[in-house]
Amino acid sequence: MRRLSFLAAAALAPSLLLAAERVVPATLPSGEVQLPNGRMLTPTGIQAPVAPYPFALAVAAGGDRLVVASTGVTDQSLQLLDARTGKLVDAAPVRRSWLGLALSPDGRRAYLAGAKEKKVHVFRIENDKLVAEPAIPVTTPEDGRKDALPSGLAVSPDGKQLWAARVLADDVVRIDLETKKVTGRVPVGRHPYRPVFSPDGRWLAVTNWGGASVTLVDPASGAVLATIATEDHPSDAVFSRDGRALFVAQSNRNRVAAVDVEGRKVVRQIAVALGPDGPGTPSAEVLPDGSTPNAVALSPDGRTLFVANADDDAVGVVEVGKDLVASRATGFIPSGWYPAALAVSADGKTLYVSNAKGSGSRPNAKDGPVPTRATKGIAAGHIQRMPGSVSIVGVPSRKELVALTVRAYANRKPAARGVSPARPSAVIPAKPGEASPVRHVVYVIRENRTYDQVLGDLPQGNGDPSIVLFGRDVTPNAHALAEEFVLLDNFYADAEVSADGHNWSTAAYATDFVEKVWPLEYAGNGWSYVFEGDDENVSPTAGYLWDAAARAGVSLRNYGEFLGIGAESPASKYTGRFEGKGVNLAPYTCPFYPGYDLEILDNSRVDLWLKEFREYEKKGEMPRLSIVRLGNDHTAGTKKGEKTPRAFVADNDLALGRLVEALSKSRFWKETAIFVVEDDAQNGSDHVDSHRTVALVVSPYTRRGGAVDSTMYSTTSMLRTMELILGLPPLSQHDAAATPMSNAFADAPDLTPFTHRPAQVSLYEMNADGAPMQALAGTWDFSREDAAPDIALNEAIWKSVKGDAIPMPPPVNAAFVRAGEAGGGRR
């Protein structure tokens, strides 16, 4: 299809027009779903609800049943679905599991990676029931201290061997399915993700998620035949029908590698991004990363490759050429939210898509009784229990694919095609490198609050005062800033939790590695918290905001972000330098500014920031980009011996007010813009959407006088705005496509400074003995963000502020999520 027809069709889509009315996440009368990230969701085919985070699925023998593995935080189960209707036939809860799923060739057994238990769960499929059998250990006597956490699984074509990738041990093990014993171990690359057999069983290919390579193994001898370099984060893979080619999804890039197996090399990188000129065109090849191809499936005739583009919410369709070099994307099928696994029916007529985040986001504040069954594990909550889904799609004809491709493009933001709905601005450049009167950007990152929790009492905004926890009496500075500058009442976090939140907030992207590891880690089922620079495989290929600044020669100072002081090494025990992670961050990190640590007041942090800032004033020069972490609005719940939630939030609010005042009364004010964001909304109550959060933009150039900007923005909008001011290119497709926040700015400056409001709550107000849920809170880990169970923590915070008389609005879950299914938990 020519460029004109793609763009014309997409431009006519009503969802892409800038409307005068407020656009919020919701299911529209048309059936389209408006996501909080600004994209639309229009999944194709039948949508079958399943438990949260279905990261794997397979078609059972006979083709009339699907096996789906949901491995979320609290909901982990194996599910048996009718492959025609999507109806749930049976489900077996699994206490500890992850994304590895394989079926025996006869379809009578399902093998599921056993996560922290270092086993493979085994289920017999009999009379439409999933019958548990003894699990198979994946450990060996030689392991010693190795962590044998299993990830991907593969059963040999003859059904005699099971191979398990051990993602943290950097190896794969061979298991004899008759004796149920490990009979061999093969070292491969960094963080092996998935083993896959060639159809004849001659070769075993292992994708090295963290190693940018594929290891080719002789499964008979266990010998490594070759290590083939790929691009970043190879994840799923599939052999051609003759076994001579291997197709590898590279989840950090927008491409699928076509490997000549006998030649031991990549011969074609197939672009699968939604390029502005259409599928298979040069523009798709140069688009920034962010499509996240993470799963592949091949049609029975071997002519069509399907690719799950997780962050496009679409499945790419690739025509496989007789010559691999001729393979190219020909179209896209809209899917559910974050497609993560694919399968094709034996007759090639049906495509199955497992959507990790299901069919859309929801508010999490509705009338009704609150569930009070909080346990030491994580209680049921919306974001961590977003229902997943499976799409059952008739494989489209060429004509149908054209229409579906147009729809997939229309679901994207208009800025992805170079069209921005934001108004022209004298402050926010249309392109990086154009002039702006703002020279200095100060970026403040906070923790885990929703809009309604803080600003829901402002009558000029779209708030619900009944669910406000930290209103004007606790957050006088946030309220004053929103009133004196501009109120943003339609701003959403792109993230679900802090693990992906600090990545979205600093990279405009969370890699597939992050998206698939955090539910495992948050469930306490393996891995450690590595999401802020502790594992290089977390990082996007383009890096973070500080990497972009370094590449462009933009001066930078970091205060507290990505210091990596977490549960294993609490900041309160720290005696040396605080140093950021990464070659482009460490040299520019303030050595005496602490990272996340609730034992340190945010006001003490601002005192330390002021120490350097006063020196900048004396010299008449400050960094163009400053990143400041103020995280005490996270709170420590009602834990005995800790400050109250109100005290924590009041401390954070006062610190922010003092920082803004110092900047507004400085020589730099006339060229400064301060951007404030919560890294995520973390399941606090909000009547619009569970991702809606508090964001502030403070500058002489922001609109004033009670202005309200209800443009739909997300985290990536804020990053895009800062990039445009600083002359930085986008880090991913997501900030490239984001709506710049120019509607929040005025063309003429108002240099009136801000005067901070004193705290109205004691910063040392302590939790009383017997505070609500205090015994439970005493078991939680607050040494780093999100180590405590978030819904139970929110309930404790609610009761601390509101008491027991007013129930907390319950999280909203789909009806099929049964009461009593929550389990597991963190540490």
N, C-alpha and C positions, 0 to 999 in steps of 0.2 A: 504494500500500500504506500502511496506517495505521501510525503510530509503534509501536503495541504489537506488531504482527507483526514489524516490523524488529528491534526490540530483543529480543523474546523469542527469535526465531530465532538472532540473533547471540549472545545470552547463553548459549544451549545449546551453542554450538560448543566442543568440548573444548579447542581451542587457546587459548581465551581464559580458561580457568580457572587460578587460581593453584595450581600443583601443589607438593607438598612436595619432589619430586625436583628436581634441578638441570635447568633448561632451557637447552640450548645450541644454536647453529646446526647444523642437520643436516637431512637428508631423512628424514622420519618413515616408519614402516611404511605409513601411509595414503597416502603419496605427497606429502603436504604438505611444503613446505620452510620450516623456521624460519630466518628471516633474522637477521643480527646486530643489526639495528635493532629487533627485537622483533616485527615484522610476520610474517605468514605469506604464502607464495607458493603459489598454486594456479592456474597458467596454464591457460587453456582451449584445447582443440583439440590439434592435432599440434604438437610442439615440435621445430623443426629447428635444430640447432647451426650457428652461423656464427662467423666470426672476431670478435674483440673490438670492442665499441662500434660496432655497425651503426646509424649515425645516419640512414640513408636507404634506401628501397626503392621499387620501382615494378613494376607488372605489365607484362610485355612484350606486344606485339601478339599476338593469338591467345589470350592468357590462360593458356597452359600453362607459362609460365616467369616466375620472379621475378628481378629484378635487385636485388641487395643491396650497398650500399656500407658496408664496415667501415673505419672511420678511427680506429683506436686508436693507441697510442703506438708499438708496434713492429710491429703487424700491420695493414697497410693493403692492402685488396684489393677488387676487384669480383668478386662471386660470382653465378653463375647457378644457380638452384634450380628443381626441378620444383615447380610451383605446387600440385600435388595432394598430393604425398607429402613435400615438403620436402627431398628428396634432392639433394645437391650434384651438379650437372651439370658445371660448369666453374668455375675461379677464375683470376683474373689478378692477380698482385701489382702494387701501385701504390706507388711509392716515396714520393711526397708527394701526399696527397689530404686532402679534408675533406668536409663534409656535403652539398655541392651535387650533386644527381643529377637528370638529366632524360633522357627518351627521345624519340627522333624519333617523329612520329605513326605512321609505318609500323612502329615497333618494331625497326628494324634497326640502330639505333645508340644507344649509351649515352654520355652526356656526364657527366663527373665533375670536380668542382672540383679544381684542381691545387695548392692550398695555396701554399706558399712559392715554387714555381716560377712563380706568376702566369700559369698556363695552365689550359686545360680539357683534360683527357685525353679521348680519343675511342676508343671500342671498337665495332667492327662485330660484330654478333651473327649468326653464320653457322654453320649445321650444328651447333648447340649448342656453339659455341666463341666465346670472347671474343677477338677479334682486334684488337690495338692498331693504331691509325692515328696519323698525326702529330697532336701536340697543337696546340691553338689558343691563341695568346697573348691575354691580356685587357688588355694595356697599350696606351697611346696615346702618340704623340710628345710630347704636352703634359703628360704625367704628372709630369715632373721627379722630385722626391723622394717623391711619393705612393707609399704602399704599396698595390699593386693586388691584394692577397690576395683571391681569389674565395670567395664563400660560396654562396648559393643560385643555382640556374639554372632557366631556363624556355625551352622551345622553342615558337615560335608555332604555332598550329593548322595553318597551311599548310606548316610545316616549313622555312621559308626563313630564319628568324631565330633566333638564340640570344641570350638576355639573361642577363647575369651580374651579380649583385650584388657589389660590391667593398666588403667590410665595413669596412675601415679607411680607405677613400677617401671614404666616405659618398656613393656614387653607384652607378649601374648603367650598363653599357655594352651596346650593340647590336652583334651580330656577324653579318655576312652569311655564311651557311653554304655559299654557293657559292664565295666568294673567300677565306673564312676570315680576314677582316679586320674589325677594329673600325670601325664606320661611324657611331657616335654615342655620346655620353656624356650622361647626365642626372643632375645632382645631386639627391639625395633627402634623407632624414633621417639621423640618427645611427645608425651601425652597421646598414646594411640587411642583412636576413637572407634574405628569400626573395621573388623576383618570381614572380607567377602570372598567367596569361592568363585572360581571360573565354573561355567556349567559342567565341564567334564571333570572337575575336581583336581585338575593338574596344578593349578596355581592358587595360592591364597594371597590376596592383596590386603595390606593393612594401612589405613590412612593415619598419618601422624598429625593429629589436630594441632599440636603445638610445635611441630617440626618442619612444616612446609615441605612435606615429602610423603611418598608412598613406599612402603617396604614390600617387596615381592618375595614370597616364601614358598619353598617346596614343602607342601604339607606332609609328604611321606617321610622325608628325612629331617625336616625342621631347618634345613639350610636356608640362609638368606641369599637369594639369587641376585638382588639388585636393590638399591635405594634410588628412587626416581624423584628428582626435585619438582615441586609444584609451586604454586603461589600460596599465600598465607591461609592457614587454617583449613586444610583439606578435611572434610567431614565424611559425608556419605559417598558411596561409590557403587558402581554396577559394571559388570563385564558385558561386552557385546555377546550375542548368541553364539558366535564361534570362538569366543574367548581370546580373540586376538587384539581387542581394544578394551580399554578401561576408561570409564567416564567418572571424573572426580569432581564433586562440588567443592569449591573453595570458598568457604563461608565469609571470609574477610574481604573478598573481592567480589566483583560482579560477573565472574566467569566460571565456566566448567572446563576442566582440563580434559582433553582427549589424548589418552596415552596409547602409544604403539607398544604393546606389551613385549613383543619379541625384540623390537628395536630399543626397548628400555628408555623411552624418552617421550616427552609431551610433544605432540606434533600439531596441536591446534588448541588455542584458547578461545572457547566459544562464549561470546558476550551474551549475557542473558538479562541485562538491565533493561528497564523501560526507557530507552533512549528517545529524545524528543523527535527524531526523524523516523521512528518506527523500529520494529525488531530487526536484528541482524545488520544494522547500519553502523557506520563509523561513529556516530554520536553516542551509541550505546557502549562502544568500547572505551570512550574517554570520559564517560560520566563518573563523578566521584563515587567512591565505595558506599555501600549501604543497602544494596538489594538483598544481601545475605542468602545466597543460594546454599541451602544446607541439607537437601535431600534430593535423591534422584530415583527414577524408576524407568524401565525400558519396556516398550510394547512387546508383545510376544513375537511379532515379526522382525523386531530389531530395528525398525525404521524410524521410530519416534522416541525421543528421550523427553521425559517430563522432569522439570526442575522446580522444586519448591523454593520460591524467593520469599523468605520469611518476612522481610521488612517491606516488601512490595504488596503483601497480602495477595499474592498471585502465583500461579504455576506457569512457568515458561514452557513453551512447546518447541522442541528442537528437532529439525529434520536432519536425520543422520545420513550423511552422504556415503556412497560406496567408497569414496576416498575420504578419509576422516577430515581432511583439510577443508572439504566442502561443507561440513556440517554447520548449520546456522539456525538461530532462533527465528521462528515464523509467526509467533503469536503468544498470547497470554490468556489464561483462564482465571478470572477473579475467584479468590478462595475466602476462607474465614481469616481470622486474625492470627497471624504468625504461623503459617503452615510449616510443619516440622517433620512430617513423614509422608511417604507416598507408597502406593501399591497399585498394580494394574491387574484386572481380572484375567483369567487364563484365555478368554476369548478376545481380549483386547478391546472390548466395548465399554468398559467401565473403569474410571479412575477413582481411587480413594485417596482422600487428603485428610490428614490429621492436623487440626488447627489448635495449636498449643493454648491460645488465649480465647478461643471460642468465637462468639458472635458479637462481641462488643462490650463496652464498659457500662457501668450503671451508677446511679446514686447509691449512697449507703446510709441514708437517713430516712426511714419510713416509720409511720405510726405502728405500734405494736409492742408486745413484751420483749424485753431484752433477754437473750440467752445468758444465763449466769453460771453456766457449767464450766467456767475457766479451770484449767488444770495446769499442772506443771508443764505440759506441752503447749503448743500454740492452739488457742481456741479458734473456732471457725470464724473466718472473716472474708470480706469480699475480694480484696486484691489478691490475697494468697489463695483464694478459693474461686477465682474466676472460672466458671465452667468451661471446659474445652468442648470441641465438637469434631465430628467427622463428616466431611462432605462426600457424598456419593454422586459422582458426575458422569453422565454419558459422554464418552470421548467425542468431541465435536467434529463435525465435518469442516472442510476448509471454509465454507461460507459462514458457518456458525462461529468459527474461530475468529474471523474478521470482526464480527459484531462483539464478541467477548473481549477481544483485544481493545477495541474502542472503549468499552466499559472499564477495562482495567486502567487505561490511561485517564479516563474521566474520574476515577477514584483518587487519583493523585492530586496533590495541591497544584494550583495554577502556576506557582513560581517554579515548579519543576520544568516548565516549558518556557521559562524566561518571562512570565507574565505575573506581576505582583499586584494583589488587590489593595496594597497600602497606598496611601496618597503620596504624591510628590512632596519632598521635604527639603528644606534648606539645611537641615541638620544631619539627617541620615542619608548618606550617599546612595544613589541607585546602584553603583558598582564599587567594589573595593578599589581604593586608590584615588577616588574623587574626593574633593575637599569637604571638610566638615569643621565647623567652629569648635567642636569638642575634640580635645587632644588627649585627655586623660580619662581612662575608664577604670573604675573601682568596682570589682565584682565580689559581692558578699554572698556566701553560700551558707544556708542554715539547714535545720533538720526537721522534717516530718510533720508539718502542720497543714491542715486544710484551710481553705478560705473561710468557711463558716465558723470554724473553731475560734478564729481571731477577729475577722472583719464582718462577720455575719450580722452585726448590730448596726452597721452603717446604712441608714435608710435610703441613701441615694444609690446603693448598689444592690445586686441581686443576692441578698442574703437571707438567712433564716435565723432570727435572733434567739429562737428557742433552743438552739443547739450551740450557742456561743459558749466557750469555756474561758477564753482569755480576752475579754472585752476591754473596753477603754480603761477600766480600773487597773488592769494588769499590763496592758500594752498601750499606754498613752502615746508613745512615740510612733508606733506603727499607725495608729489612728490619725495622729497629726500629720504624718508624712502623706498618708493617703488623701487627707483633706486639703492640705496646703499645696500639694503637687497634683498627682493624678491617681485616681482610683482605678485599678485593674481588677474587674470582677469576673473576668472570663478567661483566666489563665490556668493552664493545666501542666502538670508534670508529665513528661514523656516516660518516666520510670514508674515501676511498681514499688520498689524498695530502695534502700540506700545502696545496696550492692550495684544495681544498675543505675541508681540515681546519680552517684558521683561520676559515673562515666557519661551519662547523658548530659550532665551539667558542665562537663569540661571537654567532651569530645563530640557532642551532638550525635552520639551513637553508643550503643552497648552491643558488643560483639555477640555472636552466637555462643561463644565460649561462656560469656557472662550469663546470658539468658538461660543456658542449660545447667550451669553449675550452681547458680544461686539457690534454686529451689532445693537442690540436694543438700547444700550446706546449711540453709535455713532450717531444714528438717532435722538437722543433726545426724544426717545419714552418711557423712563423709566429707572430705576436703576441709580446708580451713578458710577463714575470711581473707581472700587474696585480691579483692576487687579494687583496691586503691594502691596499685603499684607493686604488690607483693609477688606477682607472677607476670612475666612479660607477655604471656599468652592472653592476658586480659585486654591488652592494648589493641586498639584499631590500627590498621596499617598506617593511616595518615597521622596517628598520634593524637595529641591533646592540644588544647588551646595554647599551652606554653610552647609546644613544639612548633605550631604555626607562627607564634610570635618570634621564636628563635630563628626560624627560616627567613622571616621577613625583616629581621633586625629591629624588631619592636622591643623596647626596654620593658623588663618584667620584674615584679617582686611578688613572692608567694608567702602568705602568712597562714600556715596550718593545713593546707590541702595536700593530700597524698603523702602524709608523713609515715603512714604505716605503723603507727603506735596503736596496737589493738589488743585483743584478749591475751595473746601470748606474751606481750611486753607492754603492760599498761603504762601510760605516760606518767602516772603518779610515782612510778619506780624509776623514772628516767633520770640519769645524772649527766649525760653528755650533750652533744649537739642534736638539735632537731634538724633533720635534713630530708628534703623531698626526694621522692623516688624518680629516677629517670635522668638521663644525661642532660636534658634541657631544663630540668626543674631544680635539681640539687644546687647548682651554683647560684640560683636566684631565690633561694628559700631563706627566710629570716631564721638565723640559727637559734634565737632565743624565744621564738613564738611557738607555743605548744600546739599540738594537734588535738584530736578529739579526746577529752578527758573531763568528765563531769565534776571532778574534784577542783577544777580551776574555774574561777568566775570568768564569764565572758568580758566583764568589765576589766578584769586583770589583763585579759588579752588585748583589749583596746588600749590599756595603759602602755603595753609593750609596743603596740602598733604606733601609738603617739610618739614614743621615744624616737623612732625612725622618722616619722612624719615631720616632727619639729626640725630635724636636721635637713630634710628636703626643703622646708620653708627657708631655712637660713641660706641654703645654697641656691635657691630659686629654681630647682629642678627636681622633678619626681618621675618615677617610671610611668610610661604611658599606660601600662596594664598592671593593676594590683589585684590579686586574688586574696580575699580575706575570709577565713572560715570562722563562723560564730555558731556553734552547735548546741548550746545548752537548752534551746527550746525543745530538745528531745525529751528532757526530764528523766528522773529516776523513779517515776511513779510514786507509790506510797511506801517505799522501802524505809524501814526503821533506821533512824540515824542520818537520813538524807533530807535535803531541803524539799519543801513541797513543790508540786508541779507549778503552782503560781509563782513561787520564788524563782524557780529556774527560768520560766518564761519572762518574768519581770526583769531578771538580770540580763537576759538576751536582748530584750526590748530597750533597756537603758543603754546597753553597750552600742546598739545600733544607732540610737539617737545621738549619743556622744560622738560617734564616728562621723555621722552626717554633719553635725554642727561644726566639728573641727574642719572638715573639708569646705563647708559653705562659708566659713569665716576666714578662709586662707586666700593666699594670692593666686591659687590654682582654680578657684571656684568658677570663674568665667569660662573655663575651658574643660570643665569636668562633668561627667555623667556617672551616677552611682546606680548600679543594677543589683537588686536584691532578690534572691530566689530561695525556695526550699528545695532541697535535692529530690524530695518525693513527698507525697501526701500521706503515705503509710496508714491507710485505713481509719483515719479520723473521720468523724461524721461530716458529711456534706450533702445538702439536699439536691445539688445539681449533678455531681459526679464524684466518685471516689478519688479521681486524679486531680480535682480542682484544688489549687493551692494559693498561698499568699505570694505575691510578687509586687515589687515596688521599683519605680524608676524615678530618680531624684536628680534634677539638674536645673540650672537656670533656664534651660530650653524645654523642659517638660511643661505640659499644659498645667495651668494653675486655676485658682478660684473655684474649687469644687468640681473640677472636670472629672468625668467618668469615661473611660475608654473600655467599651465592651466588645472590642474586636477579639475574635477567638485567637489567642496566642498559646504557645506551649514553650517548654524549655528551649527548644531549638530556635524559636523566634528571638529569644533574648540573646542567644549566642550569635545568631545571624546579625542582629543589630550591632552588637559589639564588634563583630568582624568588619562590618561595613565602615564603622567609625575608624577602626584601627588600620584599615587597608589590608585585611587578611582574607584570603580565599576561603570558601567553605571547607569544612573538615569532612563532610559526608553529604550524601544526597539530601539528608534530612534538614540540615541548616540551609543548604542550597535552595530547598523547596519551601522553607519556612517564610511566613509573613513577617517582614521587618516591622518593628514596633513604631513606625513613623507616625501613626495616628495618636500616639501618646505625647508627641512633641509639638511645640509651637515654633514658628520661624524666628520670632524675636525673643531675646532673653529677658528674664526677670531676675536680677541679681540679689533679690532679698534673701538674706541668709536664714537658716533654720536654727531655732533655739530648742535644745532638747528639753523634754519634760522630765521632771524628777520621778523616780519610782514611787508608786502609791502603795506598794506591797513591800514588806521587808525582804531584802535579798537573802536573809538568813532565817526566814520562817521555816520551821522544821516540822516534819510529819509527826503528828501526835501519836502516842502509843495507842495501838488499836485502830489506826487509820484503816479505811476500807481495803480489804484484800492484802493487808500488810504481811501476813504470814506467807502468802504466796509470793508477794513481791520480794521477800527476803531470799527466795530461791533463784531469783533472776540475775543474770549477768549484765551489768551496766558498764563494763570496762570498755566497750566499744558500741557504736550505734547498731541497733537491730539485733543484738544478742538476746534481748528479752523478747518474749512472745508478744507480738504487736497488738493483737486484738485484746488480749487480757490486760496488757499495759494501758491501752486506751480506756478500757472499762474502769481500771483503777484510777486513772486520771479523771474520768468523768465523775466517779463517785467522790473523789477527793474534793472536787469543786462543787458538784451539784447535790451531793448526798445521795441517800438511797431512795428518797421520796420520788424523784423524777428518774425514770428508767432511761438508760442510754438507748438511742435509736439503734435497732439491731442492724447488722450487716445484711445486705440483700443478696440472696443466693437463689439459683434456679431451683425449682421445685424438686428436681430429680436428685439433688444433693440431700441425702437422708440425714436426719438427726442421728447423732451418735457415731458418725463415721470419722470424726476428727480423732487423730491420734498422733503418736510420735512427739516430736518437739526438739527444742534446741538444748543441747548440753544438760 
